[in-house]
Amino acid sequence: MNSWDAGLAGLLVGTIGVSLLSNGLVLLCLLHSADIRRQAPALFTLNLTCGNLLCTVVNMPLTLAGVVAQRQPAGDRLCRLAAFLDTFLAANSMLSMAALSIDRWVAVVFPLSYRAKMRLRDAAFMVAYTWLHALTFPATALALSWLGFHQLYASCTLCSRRPDERLRFAVFTSAFHALSFLLSFIVLCFTYLKVLKVARFHCKRIDVITMQTLVLLVDIHPSVRERCLEEQKRRRQRATKKISTFIGTFLVCFAPYVITREPSLVTNFGPGYQFFLQAKRQSFTHRTHRNMQTTPTGSWLTPTSPSSPDIPRTVLPTIFHGLVELFSTAPIGSHWGVLSKCLAYSKAASDPFVYSLLRHQYRRSCKELLNRIFNRRSIHSVGLTGDSHSQNILPVSE
């Protein structure tokens, strides 16, 4: 095992530890607080947390064993089961985040009708659809024998070893990422941008009232005025930071794994598609050189229309040529594949902090749990001290 493998193994061990502790704490908060359980988002959080725990217990240790042993860590049946769970849990996690974003969008944009539009029955229906949607792809892959150990990611996941099925497998994997990662990303962007728009509108209203109050209060102390202005600035940035965290963690954790999947798909299309890519590269290279030679000196900008800005004549061919080069790159190294898989696993460790533990209700529930534990310990210790003190007292008869 080299330094790369040791570092990736340590990253996996840390992810497993943090994920177990954080998701276990979220489950304890859900069991302890009846107020949290009454709300519709609790079903989405419970679904996401159980999926994260299952991934932590089953998939992460197998990937860790694959990184250490550099081979398939278990038998074929167990590996297929782990690959089925890996595909299902990845799609379920993405769709659960999309469901949480829809819930917050309804709560912010339609606050008066939120209880009527987002009931526990509606949340249960959305969770059922999430499960059905997420089960479709691993069930199809299981029927087509596309589940097994993938050496690039050192884990049991989607893979195909038959050369004659590469085109079908590439189409299937692209459809899976489009209907899980891309669909969830579009929903996240739409809902949270709507939430940000409403939050900025309310911030502007509050800012107007604050400035009018500061103008009317002439005798106000300068320190109070500064605190009001600082709070106004923090209020403007609060919603942007939260939404950037939601969308940013989704992209940072899942996008590298999806990106490492896509270049290898194009190389699996066979020699016919490779010939097509080579012909396209030669065609655009020839066209780019011809345009540069025929363009007069000093007039490299060519107007496309009277209303549009000037665009370089060689920009679009160069961009398309770069995209063709991107999709025909060499296979990705195994270390980068395992690292992208570790980033996807790290979403299970970050979800409790992003969606649950930093919220006020969960923090209050954690404090109540800690107080109950420490109070029991203190009462137990006081009881033991009292018993020992009573045993030391000798009975005195008159």
DRENDOFI-650164 format. One line per 4 residues: number of its first residue (from 1); for each residue z, x, y of C-alpha. Coordinates in nm, 3 decimals. Each point is the difference from the previous one (the first is absolute). Last residue first. Layout:
NUM> Z,X,Y  ...
END
This chain:
398> 7.425,-3.002,0.364  -0.313,0.106,-0.177  -0.258,0.232,0.156  -0.362,-0.011,-0.127
394> -0.175,0.337,0.046  -0.289,0.020,0.249  -0.272,0.243,-0.112  -0.191,-0.274,-0.179
390> -0.018,-0.202,0.320  -0.160,0.292,0.185  -0.257,0.051,-0.277  -0.094,-0.366,0.015
386> -0.024,0.001,0.380  -0.226,0.307,0.004  -0.225,-0.158,-0.261  -0.022,-0.318,0.204
382> -0.078,0.192,0.319  -0.277,0.187,-0.182  -0.148,-0.326,-0.129  0.022,-0.159,0.346
378> -0.170,0.303,0.153  -0.272,0.002,-0.264  -0.059,-0.370,0.038  -0.017,0.036,0.378
374> -0.244,0.291,-0.032  -0.238,-0.200,-0.220  0.024,-0.315,0.215  -0.053,0.198,0.319
370> -0.303,0.174,-0.149  -0.154,-0.330,-0.111  0.067,-0.157,0.340  -0.158,0.297,0.175
366> -0.307,-0.023,-0.225  -0.032,-0.372,0.078  0.018,0.073,0.373  -0.271,0.262,-0.037
362> -0.212,-0.243,-0.200  0.031,-0.271,0.264  -0.072,0.236,0.290  -0.320,0.150,-0.140
358> -0.015,0.372,-0.080  0.060,-0.062,-0.373  -0.286,-0.244,-0.053  -0.366,0.056,0.086
354> -0.038,0.364,0.103  0.313,0.136,-0.166  -0.051,-0.178,-0.333  -0.376,0.080,0.009
350> 0.045,0.377,0.036  0.090,0.085,-0.362  -0.266,-0.220,-0.160  -0.253,0.130,0.253
346> 0.080,0.350,-0.128  -0.188,-0.086,-0.320  -0.330,-0.016,0.189  0.083,0.334,0.160
342> 0.073,0.144,-0.346  -0.341,-0.123,-0.120  -0.167,0.174,0.295  0.186,0.318,-0.092
338> -0.110,-0.031,-0.364  -0.364,-0.024,0.109  0.037,0.285,0.246  0.142,0.221,-0.275
334> -0.272,-0.107,-0.242  -0.276,0.126,0.225  -0.259,-0.244,0.131  -0.348,-0.008,-0.151
330> -0.278,0.144,0.217  -0.134,-0.198,0.293  -0.280,-0.254,-0.019  0.162,-0.281,0.197
326> 0.089,0.226,0.292  -0.346,0.154,0.014  -0.156,-0.346,0.026  0.246,-0.084,0.276
322> -0.088,0.318,0.185  -0.373,-0.080,-0.021  0.075,-0.345,0.136  0.180,0.155,0.295
318> -0.279,0.252,0.062  -0.268,-0.270,-0.021  0.199,-0.210,0.250  0.060,0.282,0.249
314> -0.349,0.150,0.015  -0.144,-0.206,0.287  0.313,0.039,0.207  0.117,-0.333,0.136
310> -0.036,-0.121,0.360  0.216,-0.297,0.087  -0.108,-0.357,-0.081  -0.121,-0.258,0.252
306> -0.350,0.139,0.066  -0.057,0.069,-0.368  -0.006,0.304,-0.229  -0.007,0.262,0.271
302> -0.092,0.345,-0.134  0.228,0.291,0.076  -0.129,0.348,-0.086  -0.193,0.017,0.327
298> 0.077,0.352,0.124  -0.255,0.165,-0.228  -0.247,-0.247,-0.143  0.078,-0.156,-0.343
294> -0.276,0.072,-0.252  0.180,0.294,-0.165  0.340,-0.176,-0.022  -0.163,-0.314,-0.139
290> -0.184,0.201,-0.268  0.317,0.186,-0.103  0.190,-0.328,-0.040  -0.283,-0.164,-0.192
286> -0.018,0.288,-0.249  0.377,-0.008,-0.056  -0.010,-0.378,-0.034  -0.268,0.013,-0.269
282> 0.155,0.291,-0.190  0.341,-0.170,-0.013  -0.154,-0.331,-0.104  -0.198,0.167,-0.280
278> 0.316,0.169,-0.128  0.192,-0.327,0.007  -0.277,-0.179,-0.193  -0.011,0.280,-0.258
274> 0.377,-0.036,-0.046  -0.052,-0.372,-0.044  -0.247,0.058,-0.281  0.211,0.275,-0.158
270> 0.295,-0.228,-0.074  0.227,-0.229,0.201  0.305,0.210,-0.084  -0.030,0.221,0.310
266> 0.039,-0.311,0.214  0.325,-0.097,-0.172  0.154,0.344,0.042  -0.028,-0.035,0.377
262> 0.185,-0.340,-0.009  0.318,0.074,-0.193  0.124,0.279,0.226  -0.037,-0.236,0.295
258> 0.198,-0.277,-0.173  0.286,0.239,-0.078  -0.002,0.140,0.354  -0.001,-0.355,0.151
254> 0.306,-0.131,-0.187  0.301,0.181,0.146  -0.120,0.100,0.346  -0.183,-0.329,0.054
250> 0.286,-0.231,-0.095  0.253,0.218,0.182  -0.209,-0.019,0.316  -0.053,-0.378,-0.010
246> 0.371,-0.086,-0.016  0.115,0.293,0.214  -0.260,-0.068,0.271  0.119,-0.360,0.003
242> 0.359,0.109,0.053  -0.085,0.258,0.266  -0.220,-0.242,0.197  0.268,-0.269,-0.009
238> 0.266,0.233,0.137  -0.213,0.172,0.267  0.007,-0.273,0.265  0.368,-0.071,-0.058
234> 0.083,0.369,0.037  -0.160,0.002,0.345  0.189,-0.311,0.111  0.323,0.146,-0.133
230> -0.063,0.309,0.210  -0.067,-0.213,0.309  0.320,-0.198,-0.052  0.199,0.319,-0.052
226> -0.141,0.145,0.321  0.097,-0.311,0.198  0.351,0.013,-0.142  0.028,0.366,0.102
222> -0.121,-0.082,0.351  0.283,-0.254,0.053  -0.112,-0.347,0.102  0.052,-0.092,0.366
218> -0.353,-0.131,0.050  -0.004,-0.235,-0.296  -0.307,-0.207,0.089  -0.245,0.285,-0.071
214> 0.170,0.086,-0.329  -0.014,-0.364,-0.109  -0.371,-0.025,0.083  -0.065,0.319,-0.195
210> 0.186,-0.131,-0.305  -0.176,-0.338,0.008  -0.341,0.169,0.018  0.095,0.242,-0.279
206> 0.112,-0.288,-0.223  -0.336,-0.173,0.045  -0.187,0.326,-0.067  0.208,0.064,-0.311
202> -0.081,-0.351,-0.127  -0.373,0.070,0.030  0.041,0.341,-0.164  0.176,-0.160,-0.297
198> -0.274,-0.264,-0.035  -0.273,0.265,-0.006  0.198,0.216,-0.241  0.037,-0.293,-0.240
194> -0.375,-0.062,0.013  -0.057,0.370,-0.065  0.245,-0.027,-0.290  -0.188,-0.288,-0.161
190> -0.353,0.136,0.029  0.082,0.363,-0.086  0.214,-0.090,-0.301  -0.259,-0.249,-0.130
186> -0.277,0.261,0.031  0.215,0.260,-0.178  0.083,-0.244,-0.280  -0.369,-0.074,-0.058
182> -0.091,0.369,0.009  0.272,0.107,-0.245  -0.017,-0.288,-0.249  -0.339,-0.170,-0.004
178> -0.195,0.307,0.116  0.195,0.239,-0.221  -0.062,-0.212,-0.311  -0.366,-0.060,0.090
174> -0.055,0.374,0.036  0.171,0.059,-0.335  -0.218,-0.260,-0.172  -0.322,0.135,0.153
170> 0.090,0.353,-0.107  0.091,-0.120,-0.351  -0.335,-0.177,-0.033  -0.187,0.313,0.109
166> 0.203,0.231,-0.221  -0.034,-0.211,-0.314  -0.268,0.211,-0.176  0.206,0.317,0.051
162> 0.299,-0.133,-0.202  0.336,0.145,0.112  0.106,-0.271,0.244  0.323,0.005,0.199
158> 0.244,-0.235,0.172  0.357,0.128,-0.018  0.231,0.210,-0.216  0.095,0.302,0.201
154> -0.090,0.365,0.052  -0.204,-0.111,0.306  -0.317,0.199,-0.082  0.075,-0.011,-0.374
150> -0.020,-0.379,-0.019  0.185,-0.140,-0.303  -0.110,-0.345,-0.112  -0.133,-0.339,0.102
146> -0.370,-0.086,0.014  -0.016,-0.158,-0.346  -0.220,-0.292,0.119  0.262,-0.265,-0.082
142> 0.274,0.214,0.151  -0.203,0.055,0.318  -0.051,-0.375,0.035  0.372,-0.065,-0.049
138> 0.080,0.280,0.245  -0.228,-0.162,0.262  0.104,-0.365,-0.029  0.375,0.061,-0.010
134> 0.023,0.082,0.372  -0.171,-0.321,0.107  0.215,-0.212,-0.232  0.319,0.176,0.112
130> -0.086,-0.036,0.367  -0.095,-0.366,-0.054  0.342,-0.063,-0.154  0.168,0.180,0.292
126> -0.193,-0.218,0.246  0.102,-0.317,-0.187  0.364,0.112,0.000  -0.018,0.056,0.377
122> -0.142,-0.349,0.049  0.279,-0.151,-0.211  0.260,0.200,0.191  -0.134,-0.146,0.323
118> -0.234,0.166,0.246  -0.196,-0.265,0.192  0.281,-0.249,0.066  0.262,0.265,0.075
114> -0.244,0.186,0.226  -0.100,-0.304,0.208  0.185,0.097,0.318  -0.059,0.375,-0.039
110> -0.380,-0.021,-0.044  -0.126,0.343,0.119  0.315,0.195,-0.087  0.110,-0.162,-0.327
106> -0.357,-0.062,-0.121  -0.092,0.365,0.062  0.320,0.115,-0.165  -0.081,-0.196,-0.316
102> -0.361,0.123,0.000  0.126,0.360,0.026  0.234,-0.056,-0.295  -0.290,-0.140,-0.206
98> -0.214,0.305,0.083  0.285,0.225,-0.109  0.020,-0.198,-0.325  -0.376,0.043,-0.046
94> 0.030,0.378,0.018  0.296,0.011,-0.241  -0.163,-0.236,-0.248  -0.320,0.206,-0.002
90> 0.194,0.320,-0.075  0.226,-0.178,-0.249  -0.292,-0.137,-0.202  -0.191,0.328,-0.017
86> 0.309,0.204,-0.091  0.124,-0.265,-0.244  -0.328,0.002,-0.194  -0.005,0.382,0.011
82> 0.356,0.006,-0.138  -0.099,-0.236,-0.281  -0.308,0.211,-0.075  0.218,0.312,-0.009
78> 0.249,-0.167,-0.232  -0.280,-0.096,-0.237  -0.169,0.340,0.014  0.314,0.200,-0.064
74> 0.197,0.175,0.272  -0.011,0.283,0.256  -0.376,0.062,-0.001  -0.043,0.363,0.098
70> 0.105,0.253,0.266  0.356,0.000,-0.143  0.181,0.007,0.337  -0.247,-0.216,0.192
66> -0.036,-0.244,-0.290  0.378,-0.027,-0.040  0.032,-0.079,0.371  -0.278,-0.258,-0.033
62> 0.188,-0.161,-0.288  0.323,0.003,0.202  -0.179,-0.168,0.296  -0.166,-0.274,-0.202
58> 0.289,-0.163,-0.187  0.329,-0.001,0.196  -0.138,0.049,0.351  -0.291,-0.240,-0.053
54> 0.242,-0.264,-0.129  0.230,0.059,0.296  -0.287,-0.032,0.248  -0.120,-0.320,-0.164
50> 0.350,-0.147,0.013  0.026,0.090,0.370  -0.338,-0.149,0.096  0.068,-0.328,-0.178
46> 0.352,-0.022,0.144  -0.130,0.075,0.350  -0.268,-0.267,-0.030  0.256,-0.250,-0.131
42> 0.247,0.094,0.277  -0.272,-0.068,0.258  0.055,-0.377,-0.055  0.360,-0.002,0.122
38> 0.289,-0.147,-0.199  0.054,0.327,-0.189  0.081,0.189,0.321  0.273,-0.248,0.098
34> 0.146,0.009,-0.352  0.077,0.370,0.036  0.136,0.185,-0.303  -0.286,-0.024,-0.247
30> -0.262,0.088,0.263  0.214,0.285,0.131  0.046,0.135,-0.352  -0.376,-0.016,-0.059
26> -0.062,0.194,0.323  0.253,0.263,-0.109  -0.182,0.043,-0.331  -0.326,0.045,0.191
22> 0.156,0.276,0.212  0.180,0.184,-0.281  -0.279,-0.013,-0.258  -0.271,0.087,0.252
18> 0.194,0.294,0.144  0.057,0.152,-0.346  -0.354,-0.057,-0.125  -0.153,0.139,0.319
14> 0.217,0.310,-0.023  -0.104,0.060,-0.360  -0.366,-0.053,0.088  0.015,0.246,0.288
10> 0.171,0.255,-0.226  -0.279,-0.039,-0.258  -0.262,0.042,0.274  0.170,0.318,0.121
6> 0.026,0.139,-0.354  -0.364,-0.082,-0.068  -0.112,0.177,0.316  0.228,0.300,-0.067
2> -0.150,0.059,-0.343  0.107,-0.147,-0.335
END
